Amino acid sequence: MTLKHVSVLVGAAVIAAAGLGVGVAVATRSPSGPSGQPAAAGTSARPGYSWYHSMMGRYYAGSMMGGSPYRWMMGPRGYRWMMGGTSEPGWMRGGRLPGPMMGTTTDPGKVMGGLWANAPGLRVSASEAARLGSQVPAGASINQTKRTVSFAATSVHLVAVASPAGGPDETFRIAGLVNPTLIVPAGSRVHIEVINADPDTAHGLVITAGNPHSSWMPMMTASPAFVGSALWFLGNPTSAGMHAATISITASPGNYHYLCPVPGHAQKGMTGTFIVNRPR
């Protein structure tokens, strides 16, 4: 199996999070596929079966699917699993692809970023991304020493730029800070626009209650902490601009983490703390 096929498998697995309430940075289709194929549970913001079958056939035809144990992934069963079903193979529940399937230490995000570079969606220019990554959000209090961005209002809007130009690779820039702690009040409505500024690697953002460093593949093990709190990945920038998408949540009290769910990125430090304060 080639690295390209492995990375498409990883990328396709990302879509499974649609059943957990994610944002997907690809064209969405109607929830149900053709010929009465059953829709998956969860949000309607997911590719339909026809799109899924076409994508899988394009990348897996021949060497991978011909008579292989992965052929089931082409059909309705594979679609339901990818959309959040529970019949995944045991090795996927462990959150890591088997060693023989990897065959290389190359960052899967690099292949995924290229494969999804031309996916439809919002785009912003490099200059706009730089401006937004350094801009202090309305209503925010910044503590440079503690690297915190705090909000008192119940309506929060901020921008997270992934791997920004001039900053450390595989980090988020928010309000001019690297991976700052975000603090919001309970019950607040939080909107985070994520922009992928990395020229050759896919990135995303998910808010989870889990350990950000415990898994190489967070998209399979770090369940979103809130409905709508995950954007699994954005493709590479193109001449049309940098991929951008927004997650929106209603925050419940607790201590959480935001992280990049692309394999290996959170373990390399692409994560920060997200605190929702209890009402006083």
Summary of the structure (lengths in Angstrom):
residues: 280
radius of gyration: 18.4
end to end distance: 55.6
largest distance: 60.9
contacts: 964
relative contact order: 0.17
helix: 27%
strand: 27%
